[in-house]
Amino acid sequence: MPLSLEESLRAIAAAQAQAQKIGIRVSVAVVDEGGFLVALLRMDGAPPLSPQIAEAKASGTALTLREGEQMGEMYRDRPGFFGVVSKLTRVPPVPGPGSRLARKEGRVLGALGASGGKPEQDVECVDAGLRAIGL
C-alpha cells in the first residue's frame, strides 16, 4: 500500500520543520510507488521553481527505484536514458540529491523529494520526513 495522505502530510511537516531549523525554505513532494503526486507543499519564501523540482525528484526516484544520488550517477553514465524517460513520464525526472525512496519491509511505498536548499540540505529535510513516519 502506498503512503497515505496523512503519512505524506506528516512527512512534509517534519521535512519543512527541519528546513526551518537549518534556516532554509523548501518545497517537499510525496509521490506513490508509481510516481504520482500524493502531496506537495511550498514553504513561504521557497524558490518559485522548487515545487516542480521537488515533485520531479520524488517521481524520478519512485520510477527508477533509485535514491537521488544514485539517479545522478545513472544520469552521468546513461544520459540518453533520461532523455527517453523525460518524454515518457508526466514529470521529467530530476536526478541528484534531495530525494529518497519510502520503503517498509522491503516494499517501496513511494518517495519524497525536496528542493530549495543546497543538495545536502534537501537530503537532510527528506530524511527528517521519512523518520517522522517511521521509515
C-alpha positions as CSV (number, residue, x, y, z in Angstrom):
1,M,0.0,0.0,0.0
2,P,1.4,3.5,-0.8
3,L,1.9,6.2,1.7
4,S,-1.4,7.6,3.0
5,L,-2.3,11.3,2.7
6,E,-1.9,11.5,6.5
7,E,1.5,10.0,6.4
8,S,2.5,12.2,3.5
9,L,1.4,15.4,5.3
10,R,3.3,14.3,8.5
11,A,6.4,13.7,6.4
12,I,6.2,17.0,4.7
13,A,5.6,18.8,8.0
14,A,8.7,17.2,9.5
15,A,10.8,17.9,6.4
16,Q,9.7,21.6,6.5
17,A,10.4,21.8,10.2
18,Q,13.9,20.6,9.6
19,A,14.2,23.2,6.8
20,Q,13.1,25.9,9.2
21,K,15.5,24.7,11.8
22,I,18.5,25.0,9.4
23,G,17.3,28.3,8.0
24,I,16.1,27.4,4.6
25,R,12.8,27.4,2.7
26,V,11.8,24.3,0.7
27,S,9.1,22.6,-1.2
28,V,8.5,19.0,-0.4
29,A,6.7,16.4,-2.5
30,V,5.5,12.9,-1.7
31,V,4.6,10.5,-4.5
32,D,3.2,7.0,-4.6
33,E,5.1,4.0,-5.9
34,G,4.1,4.8,-9.4
35,G,5.5,8.4,-9.2
36,F,2.1,10.1,-8.9
37,L,1.7,13.0,-6.6
38,V,0.1,12.4,-3.2
39,A,1.0,15.8,-1.5
40,L,3.1,18.9,-2.2
41,L,3.7,21.9,-0.1
42,R,5.8,25.0,-0.6
43,M,7.1,27.0,2.4
44,D,6.6,30.7,2.3
45,G,9.7,32.1,0.7
46,A,10.8,28.9,-1.0
47,P,12.1,29.4,-4.6
48,P,9.3,29.6,-7.2
49,L,10.5,26.6,-9.2
50,S,11.1,24.4,-6.1
51,P,7.6,22.7,-6.1
52,Q,8.1,21.4,-9.6
53,I,11.7,20.3,-8.9
54,A,10.6,18.5,-5.6
55,E,7.9,16.6,-7.5
56,A,10.3,15.7,-10.3
57,K,12.9,14.5,-7.8
58,A,10.4,12.3,-6.0
59,S,8.8,11.0,-9.1
60,G,12.1,10.1,-10.7
61,T,13.2,8.3,-7.5
62,A,10.0,6.3,-7.4
63,L,10.1,5.3,-11.0
64,T,13.8,4.4,-11.2
65,L,13.8,2.8,-7.7
66,R,17.0,4.8,-7.0
67,E,17.8,7.4,-4.4
68,G,18.5,10.9,-5.8
69,E,22.3,10.4,-5.6
70,Q,22.1,7.1,-7.4
71,M,19.9,8.7,-10.1
72,G,22.7,11.3,-10.5
73,E,25.2,8.6,-11.1
74,M,22.9,6.9,-13.5
75,Y,22.4,10.2,-15.4
76,R,26.2,10.6,-15.8
77,D,26.5,7.1,-17.1
78,R,23.4,7.0,-19.2
79,P,22.1,10.5,-20.1
80,G,20.2,9.0,-23.1
81,F,18.0,7.0,-20.8
82,F,16.8,10.2,-19.1
83,G,16.2,11.8,-22.5
84,V,13.8,9.0,-23.3
85,V,12.2,8.8,-19.8
86,S,11.6,12.5,-19.9
87,K,9.3,12.0,-22.9
88,L,7.5,9.0,-21.4
89,T,6.6,10.4,-18.0
90,R,4.2,13.1,-16.9
91,V,7.0,14.7,-14.9
92,P,10.6,14.5,-16.2
93,P,12.9,13.0,-13.5
94,V,15.4,15.3,-11.9
95,P,18.5,13.3,-10.8
96,G,20.6,14.3,-7.9
97,P,20.5,14.7,-4.1
98,G,17.2,15.5,-2.4
99,S,15.0,12.5,-2.9
100,R,14.6,9.2,-1.1
101,L,12.5,6.1,-1.5
102,A,10.0,5.4,1.2
103,R,10.4,1.7,2.0
104,K,8.9,-0.6,4.5
105,E,9.7,-4.3,4.9
106,G,11.4,-4.2,1.5
107,R,8.4,-2.7,-0.3
108,V,8.5,0.6,-2.0
109,L,5.6,2.8,-0.8
110,G,6.6,5.9,-2.7
111,A,9.2,8.6,-2.5
112,L,9.9,12.1,-1.0
113,G,11.6,14.9,-2.8
114,A,12.7,18.3,-1.5
115,S,14.0,21.4,-3.3
116,G,15.0,24.9,-2.2
117,G,18.3,24.3,-0.3
118,K,21.7,23.1,-1.1
119,P,21.7,19.4,-2.2
120,E,22.8,18.2,1.2
121,Q,20.2,20.3,2.9
122,D,17.4,18.9,0.7
123,V,18.6,15.4,1.7
124,E,18.5,16.4,5.4
125,C,14.9,17.5,5.0
126,V,13.6,14.4,3.2
127,D,15.4,12.2,5.7
128,A,13.7,14.0,8.6
129,G,10.4,13.5,6.8
130,L,11.0,9.7,6.5
131,R,12.0,9.5,10.2
132,A,8.8,11.2,11.2
133,I,6.7,8.4,9.6
134,G,8.9,5.6,10.9
135,L,10.8,4.8,7.7
